[in-house]
């Protein structure tokens, strides 16, 4: 009975919804959702929504250039002409390339405008994870990112007559074969990462910590998950690792270095209070004495309670930077 419940995943992929690929819908939808979440979180931090959307526009251009550029480097043997390199409509984009290109141009715009870059990155971190989740749903619909043969219960059993994503076909991928479904694993990992970021966002972290945790986690996640892929068929190898694995390692290394620098730097010294000159007490003026004697004097209003913990996706999410040490 347990074997029947934990049967392999099997379904007929859908390569087109009308004239559009579900992969493209997932990529575009993930990007738009990530931009909206960043705008909602950045506005309380002093970055207007209009400026966020301007940065996101630049980021979209950088994401396309980076995603295509990284794909061309990882699949150099598939391109015989300059026309093939620029034929983006035929498919061939990488997530890490989009991360790098989008961050480069988007942060360049915010830097020119004088905004705090670590603050902007913290505002963007949940949006990046949301973008991964939506994008992976599109990958699962078309059965993309299939891996090596497996008997794992979350593996994908290729149905007869399945129209698989480009690059996945005989003799490696045939009907009845059970292979790793790497996109499903990445989706599950992204959901767990969402819970981790939500828990961290409720603590007073130093500025930049939230995005650094995202980079460290997701970089390592992609590095290890790529061992389940059929890397020899899909990507070029560099010193024993695929291009995606090298990108994941560099992404994780950047997050680890950022965390170390954030939490080992010395706190900014607080300004010492200025000495107050001694004053000779004097009798209050007559008007003050009369006001003190009024029985109908209104009592002072109570101070409002301190704000609660920061929600991860709410528009009122504000995370003030700390000057003292704080744990992650």
ZAMARGU-4260 file (C-alpha; in steps of 0.2 Angstrom, whole numbers, plus 5000, padded with zeros to 4 digits):
<rodrens>
0) 5000/5000/5000 | 5014/5012/5004 | 5022/5009/4988 | 5006/5013/4979 | 5005/5030/4989
5) 5023/5035/4985 | 5022/5031/4967 | 5032/5041/4955 | 5026/5057/4948 | 5019/5055/4930
10) 5009/5067/4919 | 5009/5073/4901 | 5019/5089/4899 | 5011/5104/4891 | 5023/5114/4880
15) 5011/5127/4874 | 4996/5137/4881 | 4990/5144/4865 | 5005/5153/4857 | 5014/5155/4873
20) 5026/5142/4883 | 5021/5139/4901 | 5040/5141/4904 | 5039/5159/4898 | 5024/5162/4908
25) 5032/5156/4924 | 5048/5166/4920 | 5038/5182/4917 | 5026/5179/4931 | 5040/5176/4943
30) 5049/5192/4938 | 5033/5203/4940 | 5029/5195/4957 | 5046/5198/4963 | 5046/5216/4957
35) 5029/5219/4966 | 5035/5212/4982 | 5051/5222/4982 | 5042/5238/4979 | 5030/5234/4994
40) 5045/5231/5005 | 5056/5245/4999 | 5044/5259/5001 | 5044/5259/5020 | 5063/5259/5019
45) 5063/5276/5010 | 5064/5269/4992 | 5049/5276/4982 | 5039/5263/4972 | 5042/5273/4956
50) 5061/5272/4959 | 5060/5253/4962 | 5050/5250/4946 | 5063/5261/4937 | 5077/5249/4944
55) 5067/5234/4940 | 5065/5240/4921 | 5084/5241/4921 | 5085/5224/4930 | 5074/5216/4916
60) 5086/5221/4903 | 5101/5215/4913 | 5092/5199/4917 | 5089/5195/4899 | 5107/5199/4894
65) 5114/5189/4909 | 5102/5174/4907 | 5106/5172/4889 | 5125/5176/4891 | 5127/5162/4904
70) 5117/5150/4894 | 5128/5153/4879 | 5144/5150/4889 | 5137/5134/4896 | 5131/5127/4879
75) 5144/5135/4868 | 5144/5119/4857 | 5126/5122/4852 | 5129/5139/4844 | 5136/5140/4826
80) 5133/5158/4822 | 5130/5175/4829 | 5112/5174/4824 | 5110/5158/4835 | 5117/5168/4850
85) 5104/5181/4849 | 5089/5170/4845 | 5082/5171/4863 | 5064/5167/4856 | 5070/5149/4853
90) 5074/5146/4871 | 5090/5145/4881 | 5091/5156/4897 | 5099/5152/4914 | 5092/5158/4931
95) 5109/5162/4939 | 5113/5173/4923 | 5097/5182/4926 | 5101/5185/4944 | 5118/5192/4940
100) 5113/5203/4926 | 5097/5209/4934 | 5106/5213/4950 | 5120/5222/4941 | 5109/5234/4931
105) 5096/5236/4944 | 5108/5240/4958 | 5118/5252/4947 | 5102/5262/4945 | 5099/5263/4963
110) 5117/5267/4967 | 5117/5282/4955 | 5101/5288/4964 | 5110/5287/4980 | 5099/5274/4989
115) 5106/5261/5002 | 5111/5246/4992 | 5111/5233/5007 | 5094/5240/5012 | 5087/5237/4994
120) 5094/5220/4993 | 5085/5215/5009 | 5069/5222/5002 | 5072/5211/4986 | 5076/5195/4995
125) 5058/5188/4997 | 5054/5193/4979 | 5069/5183/4972 | 5062/5167/4981 | 5044/5171/4975
130) 5051/5172/4957 | 5060/5155/4959 | 5044/5147/4965 | 5033/5154/4951 | 5047/5150/4938
135) 5049/5132/4944 | 5030/5129/4942 | 5032/5134/4923 | 5047/5121/4922 | 5037/5107/4930
140) 5022/5110/4918 | 5034/5107/4903 | 5044/5094/4912 | 5060/5103/4911 | 5076/5100/4920
145) 5075/5081/4921 | 5089/5072/4928 | 5097/5055/4930 | 5088/5038/4932 | 5082/5035/4950
150) 5070/5025/4961 | 5066/5040/4972 | 5047/5042/4975 | 5048/5060/4969 | 5055/5055/4952
155) 5046/5058/4936 | 5040/5043/4926 | 5040/5048/4907 | 5023/5043/4900 | 5021/5036/4883
160) 5020/5048/4869 | 5026/5063/4881 | 5031/5079/4872 | 5046/5083/4883 | 5055/5100/4885
165) 5068/5103/4871 | 5084/5093/4874 | 5075/5079/4883 | 5072/5064/4872 | 5078/5047/4866
170) 5089/5038/4869 | 5092/5045/4886 | 5073/5049/4890 | 5061/5036/4884 | 5044/5031/4889
175) 5043/5021/4906 | 5060/5028/4912 | 5060/5036/4930 | 5072/5051/4932 | 5075/5064/4944
180) 5063/5079/4943 | 5076/5093/4948 | 5063/5107/4946 | 5052/5099/4959 | 5066/5097/4971
185) 5071/5115/4968 | 5053/5121/4971 | 5052/5112/4988 | 5069/5120/4993 | 5062/5137/4988
190) 5047/5134/4999 | 5058/5130/5014 | 5069/5145/5011 | 5053/5156/5011 | 5049/5149/5029
195) 5067/5153/5034 | 5067/5170/5028 | 5050/5174/5036 | 5057/5168/5053 | 5073/5179/5050
200) 5063/5194/5045 | 5054/5194/5062 | 5071/5197/5070 | 5081/5213/5070 | 5095/5208/5059
205) 5109/5219/5052 | 5106/5227/5036 | 5110/5216/5021 | 5109/5200/5031 | 5092/5194/5023
210) 5099/5194/5005 | 5115/5186/5011 | 5106/5172/5018 | 5096/5170/5002 | 5112/5170/4992
215) 5121/5157/5003 | 5106/5145/5004 | 5100/5146/4986 | 5118/5145/4979 | 5122/5129/4989
220) 5104/5122/4985 | 5108/5123/4966 | 5125/5116/4968 | 5119/5100/4977 | 5103/5098/4966
225) 5113/5099/4950 | 5121/5082/4955 | 5104/5074/4951 | 5104/5081/4934 | 5111/5073/4918
230) 5124/5086/4917 | 5134/5078/4903 | 5120/5079/4892 | 5113/5096/4896 | 5128/5107/4900
235) 5147/5110/4897 | 5159/5105/4911 | 5172/5116/4918 | 5184/5107/4930 | 5172/5093/4934
240) 5157/5104/4938 | 5143/5111/4927 | 5141/5130/4924 | 5126/5131/4935 | 5136/5123/4949
245) 5150/5135/4947 | 5137/5149/4947 | 5129/5142/4963 | 5146/5141/4972 | 5150/5159/4968
250) 5133/5165/4973 | 5134/5155/4990 | 5152/5162/4992 | 5146/5180/4990 | 5132/5177/5003
255) 5144/5169/5015 | 5157/5183/5013 | 5143/5196/5015 | 5137/5188/5031 | 5154/5187/5039
260) 5158/5205/5035 | 5141/5211/5041 | 5142/5202/5058 | 5161/5205/5061 | 5162/5223/5058
265) 5163/5235/5073 | 5147/5243/5078 | 5147/5262/5075 | 5151/5271/5091 | 5137/5280/5098
270) 5138/5299/5101 | 5142/5303/5119 | 5128/5314/5127 | 5134/5332/5130 | 5136/5338/5148
275) 5121/5348/5154 | 5126/5364/5163 | 5120/5365/5181 | 5106/5377/5184 | 5100/5385/5199
280) 5082/5381/5203 | 5070/5395/5202 | 5052/5398/5207 | 5040/5395/5193 | 5031/5410/5186
285) 5014/5414/5192 | 5006/5408/5176 | 5013/5390/5179 | 5008/5390/5197 | 4990/5394/5192
290) 4991/5380/5178 | 4996/5368/5191 | 4982/5372/5202 | 4969/5368/5188 | 4958/5353/5193
295) 4953/5350/5175 | 4970/5348/5168 | 4971/5334/5154 | 4983/5320/5159 | 4997/5316/5146
300) 4993/5303/5133 | 5001/5286/5134 | 5014/5282/5122 | 5009/5270/5108 | 5015/5252/5110
305) 5031/5247/5101 | 5028/5239/5083 | 5027/5220/5082 | 5039/5209/5072 | 5041/5212/5054
310) 5031/5202/5042 | 5040/5195/5027 | 5029/5201/5013 | 5019/5215/5021 | 5020/5233/5015
315) 5023/5240/5032 | 5039/5228/5034 | 5053/5240/5040 | 5069/5233/5047 | 5080/5247/5054
320) 5099/5244/5053 | 5107/5240/5070 | 5123/5248/5076 | 5127/5234/5089 | 5130/5215/5087
325) 5115/5204/5083 | 5113/5186/5078 | 5106/5178/5063
</rodrens>
